[in-house]
Amino acid sequence: MNNAGQHHRDNVADILTEIESFARLGSDAISLDDQARLRRYGFYTQRPVEDGFFMVRIRIPGGDISPAQVETIADLADHHGRGVVDITVRQNMQLHWVRTQGFPDIVDRLSAVGLSTTEVCGDTARNIVNCPVAGVDERELYDTTGIISEISALLAGNPQFYGLPRKLKITLTGCHLLCVYPEISDIGIFAVRDKRSSKPVFRARVGGGLSTSPRFGRDLGVLIQPRDVVEACAAISSVFRDRALGQADYGDHPCFTVAESDVDDFRGLVETKLGWALERTDATEAGPAANRDRSHSGIHRQKTGGLYYISLSILAGRISGSDLRLLAHLAMQYGGGRIRTTNSQNIILLDIPEENLAGLSGDLKLAGFDYEPSWVRREMLACTGIQFCKLALTETKNRVALLGRELEEQIDLDEPIRISVTGCPNSCGQHHICDVGLEGSLTTVDGIKREAFQVFLGGGVGSYESFGRRVGVRVPADHLAEALTGLFTRYKTFRNQRESFQDFCRRHSDADLAGFLRPAT
C-alpha cells in the first residue's frame, strides 16, 4: 500500500501519540513521511526548515469563534509563537515559530475550548467557508451556520471521506453578496431565491479552483432544498473521492476539475450516491452576483433590531496575540461576545447594541484598529510569504503593509480596488480573481537576484467573472508602489464616467496596461 493508503488508516489517537513522541524527541526525529502525517493534523514545517520551527493551522468552521477561543489562541501565540497570528482566506488562524515541544500543549488547550487543528490539509476537506455575518445580515437569503456545523461534523475524522486528494475546498453560503466566492471552490453551494415560491433554495458549482491553473466551477443546474444540502454536499464529496482513488497519480488535483461536457455525467454520479434525482432548473446557470464589492466592510445594522456588527480591517491578516486578546475583551464589554473571521483576512464583531457603538468605536480607534478602511485596504490580501512558506519566492505580509500606506499617500480612489500580493504561482492569496494580482517571482538586476512581481490585471467574479490577465510586466518589489500609482492615476484620469477598474482594463490592451505600470521617463 502506498503512503497515502497508509495515511488513511491513521486516526487522531495515533497522531496524538506521535505528537507527544515528537515533543520529546524534537524536530530532528521527524521524517518526510512524518511531516506528511503531521500536515493532516495541522502542523507544517516552516522556512527555514533546518531551524526546526512549525506553523500550526487552527480550524475555525465558518469563521465562528468565541472570546474564550480567541483568548486561548492569543495565549498560545504569545507562549509558543512569538505573539504572531495570521488569518487565512479560509477563515482559519495560524501560529508560527512553534517548536515540537509545544505540540501537546497546543492540542490540549485548543481541545479544551472546542477548537482543533485537524482536517485542515492532506486528503480530507479543508475548513468550510461561510459568510462572516451569517445569521445577522439583514439581507441574507439563508443562515447556513447550522448546516456548516453538520457538514463539518460529518466530514471531520470520518474515514468514509478519506482519500480526497489535496485539500478539498468547500464553500457554503446564504449571503446575498456571495462574499465567500463559491465560484472558485471545489464545491460551492450558495442560496438563491426560488422564483416559484420566493423561498430560498441552493445551487451548486463544482470543480472551481485557482492555484497554477485557475478555473471557475461549473453550475450543476439543480435546485437543492435546505434540508438536503448536507446530504448533497456529502454526495458530491464522495464523487470527488472516488475519482481521486481511481486516479493513477493519487493526491493530484485534476480530479476536482469538471469540464462543461462532464456536468451531466457528474450530476448523474451525485444522484446515484443520493439515491434520488436532484431537482432540475430551467436556467442552467445561476444569475451572477452584480455587486463588485463583496465585502461587509464598516458598521452595519443586523436583522435583530438595535444590534450592529462592525468589521475591522486586519491588514494582510496579521495580528498580535495582545491585539487579539483586546478584541475578545471589547467583544464582551460592548456586545454579545460573538466574533467572526472573514475570507478577506479580517475580523468582525457581532451583536453590538446601538448605544454601545460610540464607546466601542472610540476604543477601537485608540487601539489602532481600522473599521473605516480606505479604498486600498478594504480587501487587500496577502499569502504567508517567504518569511514562513517553503514555496514562496517573495515577502508578502510586510510588503502589503508598506504598499498600502504608500498608495494611500499617493492617490485616492472612490471605489475599492481588490489587490492581492501572493508569494508564488500557487495563488493562496487568490490573485487570479483580484483587480490587481501580484505574483511573486525573481529577477536579476546587475547580476543579483531580487524579488519582483508578475502583474495580473482585471480579475473578478460574478457579472465580472474572469481571471486577471498577465500583462507581461515584472515589477521589482521596491518599485511596486510607484508602478501601481502610475496605473491607478491613468485609471482615475481617463476612465469613462463611473467605469470600473475591471472595465477600464478590458478596453485596454496588455501593452497599454504595461505602459501605465512603467514610470514616465
C-alpha positions as CSV (number, residue, x, y, z in Angstrom):
1,M,0.0,0.0,0.0
2,N,1.3,3.5,-0.9
3,N,1.9,6.2,1.7
4,A,-1.5,7.8,1.0
5,G,-3.2,4.4,1.7
6,Q,-1.3,4.0,5.0
7,H,-2.2,7.6,5.8
8,H,-5.9,6.7,5.6
9,R,-5.6,4.3,8.4
10,D,-4.1,6.9,10.8
11,N,-6.6,8.2,13.3
12,V,-6.4,11.0,15.8
13,A,-5.2,8.9,18.6
14,D,-2.3,7.7,16.5
15,I,-1.3,11.2,15.5
16,L,-1.6,12.5,19.1
17,T,0.7,9.7,20.2
18,E,3.2,10.7,17.6
19,I,2.9,14.4,18.6
20,E,3.8,13.5,22.1
21,S,6.7,11.4,20.9
22,F,8.0,14.3,18.6
23,A,7.7,16.7,21.6
24,R,10.1,14.5,23.4
25,L,12.5,13.7,20.6
26,G,12.4,17.1,18.7
27,S,12.2,18.1,15.1
28,D,15.2,16.0,14.0
29,A,13.2,12.9,14.6
30,I,10.5,13.9,12.1
31,S,11.0,12.2,8.7
32,L,9.4,13.3,5.4
33,D,6.6,10.8,5.9
34,D,6.1,12.1,9.4
35,Q,5.8,15.6,8.0
36,A,3.0,14.5,5.7
37,R,1.0,12.9,8.5
38,L,1.5,16.0,10.7
39,R,0.2,18.3,8.0
40,R,-3.1,16.4,8.2
41,Y,-3.2,17.3,11.8
42,G,-2.4,21.0,11.1
43,F,1.3,21.1,11.8
44,Y,3.6,22.2,8.9
45,T,7.3,22.7,8.8
46,Q,8.1,26.4,8.0
47,R,11.0,28.2,6.5
48,P,13.9,27.8,7.3
49,V,13.3,24.0,7.8
50,E,16.7,23.4,9.3
51,D,15.7,25.7,12.3
52,G,13.0,23.2,13.3
53,F,10.1,25.6,13.6
54,F,6.5,24.7,12.7
55,M,3.4,26.6,11.6
56,V,0.1,25.4,13.2
57,R,-3.2,25.9,11.4
58,I,-6.3,26.1,13.6
59,R,-9.6,25.2,12.0
60,I,-12.5,27.6,12.6
61,P,-15.6,26.3,10.7
62,G,-17.5,29.2,9.2
63,G,-15.1,31.6,10.9
64,D,-17.3,31.5,14.1
65,I,-15.2,31.9,17.2
66,S,-15.9,32.8,20.9
67,P,-14.0,35.2,23.1
68,A,-12.6,32.3,25.2
69,Q,-11.3,30.6,22.0
70,V,-9.8,33.9,20.8
71,E,-8.0,34.4,24.2
72,T,-6.7,30.8,24.1
73,I,-5.2,31.4,20.6
74,A,-3.7,34.7,21.8
75,D,-2.2,33.0,24.8
76,L,-0.8,30.2,22.6
77,A,0.7,32.7,20.2
78,D,2.4,34.6,23.0
79,H,3.7,31.4,24.6
80,H,4.7,29.3,21.6
81,G,4.6,31.6,18.5
82,R,6.4,34.9,19.3
83,G,3.0,36.7,19.5
84,V,2.1,36.3,15.8
85,V,-1.3,35.2,14.5
86,D,-2.3,35.1,10.8
87,I,-5.9,34.9,9.5
88,T,-6.2,32.9,6.3
89,V,-8.6,33.3,3.3
90,R,-10.4,30.2,4.6
91,Q,-11.1,31.8,7.9
92,N,-8.5,29.8,9.8
93,M,-5.9,31.2,12.2
94,Q,-2.2,30.2,12.0
95,L,0.6,30.3,14.6
96,H,4.2,30.4,13.7
97,W,7.6,29.8,15.3
98,V,6.2,26.7,17.1
99,R,8.7,24.1,18.5
100,T,7.8,20.4,18.6
101,Q,7.9,20.6,22.4
102,G,4.8,22.8,22.3
103,F,2.6,20.4,20.2
104,P,0.9,18.7,23.1
105,D,0.1,21.9,25.0
106,I,-1.4,23.5,21.8
107,V,-3.5,20.5,21.1
108,D,-4.8,20.1,24.7
109,R,-5.6,23.8,25.2
110,L,-7.3,24.1,21.9
111,S,-9.4,21.0,22.6
112,A,-10.4,22.4,26.0
113,V,-12.2,25.3,24.3
114,G,-13.6,23.3,21.4
115,L,-11.0,24.0,18.7
116,S,-8.9,21.7,16.7
117,T,-6.1,21.7,14.2
118,T,-7.4,18.6,12.4
119,E,-8.8,18.3,8.8
120,V,-7.1,21.5,7.5
121,C,-5.0,19.8,4.8
122,G,-4.0,16.5,3.4
123,D,-6.5,14.0,2.0
124,T,-9.6,15.5,3.7
125,A,-11.8,18.5,3.3
126,R,-10.4,21.9,4.3
127,N,-12.2,24.3,6.6
128,I,-15.7,25.1,5.3
129,V,-16.0,28.8,4.5
130,N,-19.2,30.7,5.3
131,C,-20.3,34.3,5.2
132,P,-18.9,36.0,8.3
133,V,-22.2,37.7,9.0
134,A,-24.4,34.6,8.6
135,G,-27.4,34.8,10.9
136,V,-27.2,38.5,11.4
137,D,-27.1,40.2,8.0
138,E,-30.4,42.0,7.1
139,R,-30.3,40.9,3.5
140,E,-29.0,37.3,3.7
141,L,-31.1,34.6,2.0
142,Y,-30.4,31.8,4.4
143,D,-28.5,31.3,7.7
144,T,-26.1,28.4,6.8
145,T,-24.3,28.3,10.2
146,G,-26.2,25.2,11.4
147,I,-25.7,23.4,8.0
148,I,-21.9,24.1,8.1
149,S,-21.7,22.6,11.6
150,E,-23.4,19.5,10.4
151,I,-21.2,19.1,7.3
152,S,-18.1,19.7,9.4
153,A,-19.1,17.1,11.9
154,L,-19.8,14.7,9.1
155,L,-16.6,15.1,7.2
156,A,-14.1,15.7,10.1
157,G,-12.3,12.5,11.0
158,N,-14.7,10.4,9.0
159,P,-12.8,7.5,7.3
160,Q,-15.6,7.4,4.6
161,F,-14.2,10.7,3.3
162,Y,-10.5,9.8,3.5
163,G,-8.9,9.7,0.1
164,L,-9.9,13.1,-1.1
165,P,-6.8,14.4,-2.9
166,R,-5.1,17.6,-1.8
167,K,-7.5,19.5,0.4
168,L,-11.0,19.6,-1.0
169,K,-12.3,23.2,-0.6
170,I,-16.0,23.7,0.3
171,T,-17.8,27.0,0.4
172,L,-21.4,27.2,1.7
173,T,-23.3,30.5,1.9
174,G,-26.6,32.1,2.1
175,C,-25.1,35.6,1.6
176,H,-26.8,37.9,-0.9
177,L,-23.3,39.2,-1.9
178,L,-21.8,35.8,-2.3
179,C,-18.9,37.3,-0.3
180,V,-17.1,33.9,0.0
181,Y,-16.6,33.4,-3.7
182,P,-18.3,30.0,-4.3
183,E,-17.3,30.3,-7.9
184,I,-13.7,29.3,-7.1
185,S,-14.3,26.3,-4.7
186,D,-14.2,22.6,-5.5
187,I,-17.7,22.6,-4.1
188,G,-19.5,26.0,-4.0
189,I,-23.1,25.8,-2.6
190,F,-25.0,29.1,-2.4
191,A,-28.5,30.3,-1.8
192,V,-30.8,31.8,-4.4
193,R,-34.4,32.8,-4.4
194,D,-36.8,30.2,-5.9
195,K,-38.8,32.2,-8.5
196,R,-41.9,30.0,-7.9
197,S,-42.2,30.1,-4.2
198,S,-39.9,33.1,-3.3
199,K,-38.3,30.8,-0.7
200,P,-34.5,30.3,-0.5
201,V,-33.1,27.2,-2.2
202,F,-29.5,26.3,-3.0
203,R,-27.5,25.9,-6.2
204,A,-24.1,24.2,-6.6
205,R,-21.0,24.8,-8.6
206,V,-18.3,22.2,-8.8
207,G,-14.7,22.0,-9.9
208,G,-13.6,25.5,-9.2
209,G,-10.1,26.3,-8.1
210,L,-7.1,28.7,-8.5
211,S,-3.5,27.6,-8.0
212,T,-1.4,27.5,-11.1
213,S,-4.3,26.5,-13.4
214,P,-7.3,28.7,-12.4
215,R,-10.8,27.6,-13.3
216,F,-14.3,28.6,-12.4
217,G,-16.7,26.0,-11.0
218,R,-19.4,24.5,-13.3
219,D,-23.1,25.0,-12.3
220,L,-24.8,21.6,-11.8
221,G,-28.1,23.1,-12.9
222,V,-30.1,21.9,-9.9
223,L,-32.0,23.3,-7.0
224,I,-31.3,21.9,-3.6
225,Q,-33.7,22.3,-0.7
226,P,-32.1,23.5,2.6
227,R,-32.9,20.2,4.3
228,D,-30.9,18.3,1.6
229,V,-27.8,20.4,1.5
230,V,-25.8,18.3,3.9
231,E,-26.6,15.1,2.0
232,A,-25.9,16.7,-1.3
233,C,-22.6,18.0,-0.2
234,A,-21.6,14.6,1.1
235,A,-22.6,13.0,-2.2
236,I,-20.5,15.5,-4.2
237,S,-17.5,14.9,-1.9
238,S,-17.9,11.2,-2.4
239,V,-17.9,11.5,-6.2
240,F,-14.6,13.5,-5.9
241,R,-13.2,10.9,-3.6
242,D,-14.0,8.1,-6.0
243,R,-12.4,10.0,-8.8
244,A,-9.3,10.6,-6.7
245,L,-8.9,6.9,-5.7
246,G,-9.2,5.9,-9.3
247,Q,-6.5,8.3,-10.5
248,A,-3.1,7.0,-11.1
249,D,-1.3,10.0,-9.7
250,Y,-3.0,9.8,-6.3
251,G,-3.1,13.1,-4.5
252,D,-3.1,15.4,-7.5
253,H,-5.8,18.0,-8.0
254,P,-7.1,17.5,-11.6
255,C,-9.8,15.0,-10.5
256,F,-11.5,18.1,-8.9
257,T,-11.9,19.7,-12.3
258,V,-15.3,19.3,-14.1
259,A,-15.4,20.1,-17.8
260,E,-18.5,21.7,-19.3
261,S,-19.2,18.5,-21.2
262,D,-18.9,16.5,-18.0
263,V,-21.6,18.2,-16.0
264,D,-24.4,15.8,-16.9
265,D,-22.3,12.8,-16.1
266,F,-21.1,14.3,-12.8
267,R,-24.6,15.1,-11.8
268,G,-25.7,11.6,-12.5
269,L,-22.9,10.2,-10.3
270,V,-24.1,12.5,-7.5
271,E,-27.7,11.3,-7.9
272,T,-26.5,7.7,-7.8
273,K,-24.8,8.5,-4.4
274,L,-28.0,10.2,-3.2
275,G,-30.4,7.5,-4.4
276,W,-32.8,10.1,-5.8
277,A,-32.9,12.7,-8.5
278,L,-32.0,16.3,-7.9
279,E,-34.5,19.0,-9.0
280,R,-33.5,20.5,-12.3
281,T,-33.8,24.2,-13.0
282,D,-34.6,25.8,-16.4
283,A,-31.7,28.2,-16.0
284,T,-28.6,26.1,-16.4
285,E,-26.6,28.9,-14.8
286,A,-27.5,30.9,-11.7
287,G,-27.7,34.6,-12.4
288,P,-24.3,36.1,-11.4
289,A,-24.0,38.4,-8.5
290,A,-23.9,42.0,-9.7
291,N,-22.0,43.5,-6.7
292,R,-18.4,44.2,-7.4
293,D,-17.7,45.0,-3.7
294,R,-18.5,41.7,-1.8
295,S,-17.0,42.8,1.5
296,H,-19.1,43.6,4.6
297,S,-16.7,46.4,5.5
298,G,-17.7,49.0,8.1
299,I,-20.6,49.2,10.6
300,H,-23.9,47.7,9.6
301,R,-27.3,47.1,11.2
302,Q,-28.2,43.5,12.0
303,K,-31.5,41.9,11.3
304,T,-32.3,41.9,15.0
305,G,-33.5,45.4,16.0
306,G,-31.0,47.7,17.7
307,L,-27.9,45.5,17.1
308,Y,-25.0,46.2,14.8
309,Y,-21.8,44.5,13.5
310,I,-18.5,46.2,13.0
311,S,-15.9,44.9,10.5
312,L,-12.2,45.5,11.3
313,S,-9.6,45.7,8.6
314,I,-6.7,43.5,9.7
315,L,-4.1,44.4,7.0
316,A,-2.6,41.2,5.4
317,G,-4.5,39.2,8.1
318,R,-1.6,39.5,10.6
319,I,-2.5,40.4,14.2
320,S,-0.6,40.1,17.5
321,G,-1.7,38.0,20.4
322,S,-2.2,41.1,22.6
323,D,-4.5,42.7,20.0
324,L,-6.5,39.5,19.7
325,R,-6.9,39.4,23.4
326,L,-8.1,43.0,23.4
327,L,-10.7,42.3,20.7
328,A,-12.0,39.4,22.8
329,H,-12.4,41.8,25.8
330,L,-14.1,44.5,23.7
331,A,-16.5,42.0,22.2
332,M,-17.6,41.0,25.7
333,Q,-17.6,44.6,27.1
334,Y,-19.6,46.1,24.3
335,G,-21.6,43.3,22.7
336,G,-22.6,39.7,23.0
337,G,-19.1,38.3,22.6
338,R,-19.5,36.8,19.1
339,I,-16.6,37.1,16.8
340,R,-16.0,36.0,13.2
341,T,-13.0,35.7,11.0
342,T,-13.5,36.5,7.3
343,N,-12.2,35.2,4.0
344,S,-10.7,38.6,3.4
345,Q,-8.4,38.0,6.4
346,N,-10.4,40.4,8.6
347,I,-12.3,40.2,11.9
348,I,-16.0,41.1,12.6
349,L,-17.5,41.8,16.0
350,L,-21.2,41.0,16.2
351,D,-24.2,41.9,18.3
352,I,-23.2,45.4,19.3
353,P,-26.2,47.4,20.8
354,E,-26.6,50.8,19.1
355,E,-25.9,52.6,22.4
356,N,-22.5,50.9,22.6
357,L,-21.3,51.8,19.2
358,A,-19.7,55.1,20.2
359,G,-17.8,53.6,23.1
360,L,-16.6,50.6,21.1
361,S,-15.5,52.7,18.0
362,G,-13.6,55.0,20.3
363,D,-11.7,52.2,22.0
364,L,-11.0,50.6,18.6
365,K,-9.5,53.8,17.3
366,L,-7.4,54.2,20.4
367,A,-6.1,50.7,19.9
368,G,-5.3,51.4,16.2
369,F,-8.0,49.2,14.7
370,D,-9.4,50.4,11.4
371,Y,-13.1,49.9,10.8
372,E,-13.4,52.5,8.0
373,P,-10.7,51.3,5.6
374,S,-9.5,53.2,2.7
375,W,-10.1,52.1,-0.9
376,V,-6.8,50.2,-0.9
377,R,-7.1,48.5,2.5
378,R,-10.7,47.3,2.2
379,E,-9.9,44.0,0.6
380,M,-6.1,43.8,0.4
381,L,-4.9,40.2,0.7
382,A,-1.5,38.5,1.3
383,C,-0.5,34.9,1.5
384,T,2.0,33.7,4.1
385,G,5.0,34.7,2.0
386,I,8.7,33.8,2.1
387,Q,9.1,34.6,5.9
388,F,7.5,31.2,6.6
389,C,6.3,29.4,3.5
390,K,8.7,27.0,1.8
391,L,7.2,27.6,-1.6
392,A,7.2,31.4,-1.6
393,L,9.7,33.4,-3.6
394,T,8.9,36.8,-2.1
395,E,7.9,38.6,1.1
396,T,4.2,39.4,1.3
397,K,2.8,40.4,4.7
398,N,5.2,43.3,5.5
399,R,5.1,44.4,1.8
400,V,1.4,44.7,1.9
401,A,1.5,47.0,4.9
402,L,4.1,49.2,3.2
403,L,2.3,49.2,-0.1
404,G,-1.0,50.1,1.5
405,R,0.5,53.1,3.2
406,E,2.3,54.3,0.1
407,L,-0.7,54.0,-2.2
408,E,-2.9,55.9,0.3
409,E,-0.4,58.7,0.4
410,Q,-0.1,58.9,-3.4
411,I,-3.7,58.6,-4.7
412,D,-7.3,58.5,-3.6
413,L,-10.0,56.5,-5.5
414,D,-13.8,56.4,-5.0
415,E,-14.1,52.7,-5.3
416,P,-12.3,49.8,-3.6
417,I,-9.6,48.0,-5.6
418,R,-9.0,44.4,-4.6
419,I,-5.2,43.8,-4.5
420,S,-3.5,40.5,-3.7
421,V,0.1,40.0,-3.0
422,T,1.0,36.3,-3.5
423,G,4.5,34.9,-3.0
424,C,4.4,32.3,-5.7
425,P,2.2,31.0,-8.5
426,N,0.0,28.8,-6.3
427,S,-2.5,31.6,-5.6
428,C,-3.0,31.2,-1.9
429,G,-3.8,34.9,-2.0
430,Q,-6.3,34.4,-4.8
431,H,-4.5,36.8,-7.1
432,H,-6.2,35.5,-10.2
433,I,-9.6,36.9,-9.3
434,C,-8.5,40.3,-8.0
435,D,-8.4,43.7,-9.7
436,V,-4.7,43.6,-9.3
437,G,-2.9,40.3,-8.7
438,L,0.8,40.4,-7.8
439,E,2.6,37.1,-8.2
440,G,6.0,36.7,-6.6
441,S,9.0,35.9,-8.8
442,L,12.7,36.7,-9.0
443,T,14.5,39.0,-11.4
444,T,18.2,39.6,-11.9
445,V,19.4,43.2,-11.6
446,D,23.2,43.9,-12.1
447,G,23.8,40.2,-11.7
448,I,22.0,39.9,-8.4
449,K,18.6,38.1,-7.9
450,R,16.0,40.4,-6.5
451,E,12.3,40.0,-5.6
452,A,9.8,41.0,-8.2
453,F,6.2,40.6,-9.0
454,Q,4.4,39.5,-12.2
455,V,1.3,41.7,-12.6
456,F,-2.2,40.3,-13.4
457,L,-5.0,42.9,-14.0
458,G,-8.7,42.8,-14.4
459,G,-9.7,39.7,-12.5
460,G,-13.2,39.4,-11.0
461,V,-16.2,37.2,-10.2
462,G,-20.0,37.3,-10.6
463,S,-21.0,39.5,-13.5
464,Y,-17.3,40.3,-13.9
465,E,-16.2,36.7,-13.9
466,S,-12.8,36.5,-15.5
467,F,-9.2,35.8,-14.4
468,G,-6.7,38.5,-14.3
469,R,-4.5,39.0,-17.4
470,R,-0.8,38.6,-17.1
471,V,0.2,41.8,-18.8
472,G,3.9,41.0,-19.3
473,V,5.4,43.2,-16.7
474,R,7.7,42.1,-13.9
475,V,7.9,44.9,-11.3
476,P,10.8,44.9,-8.8
477,A,9.5,44.7,-5.3
478,D,10.8,48.1,-4.3
479,H,9.0,49.8,-7.2
480,L,5.5,48.3,-6.7
481,A,4.0,51.5,-5.2
482,E,5.4,53.7,-8.0
483,A,4.1,51.3,-10.7
484,L,0.6,50.9,-9.2
485,T,0.3,54.6,-8.6
486,G,1.0,55.2,-12.3
487,L,-1.6,52.7,-13.2
488,F,-4.3,54.0,-10.9
489,T,-3.6,57.6,-11.9
490,R,-4.3,56.7,-15.5
491,Y,-7.5,54.9,-14.4
492,K,-8.7,57.9,-12.4
493,T,-7.9,60.4,-15.1
494,F,-9.1,58.6,-18.2
495,R,-11.9,56.3,-17.2
496,N,-15.3,56.7,-18.8
497,Q,-17.6,58.3,-16.2
498,R,-18.1,55.7,-13.4
499,E,-16.2,53.0,-15.3
500,S,-15.0,50.2,-13.0
501,F,-11.3,49.3,-12.9
502,Q,-12.0,46.0,-14.4
503,D,-13.9,47.5,-17.4
504,F,-11.0,50.0,-17.8
505,C,-8.6,47.1,-18.1
506,R,-10.9,45.3,-20.5
507,R,-10.8,48.2,-23.0
508,H,-7.0,48.5,-22.9
509,S,-4.5,46.1,-24.4
510,D,-1.8,44.3,-22.4
511,A,0.7,46.7,-24.0
512,D,-1.3,49.7,-22.9
513,L,-1.6,48.4,-19.3
514,A,2.1,47.5,-19.2
515,G,2.9,51.0,-20.3
516,F,0.8,52.5,-17.5
517,L,2.8,50.5,-15.0
518,R,6.1,51.8,-16.1
519,P,7.1,55.1,-14.6
520,A,7.4,58.1,-17.0
521,T,10.9,59.0,-18.2
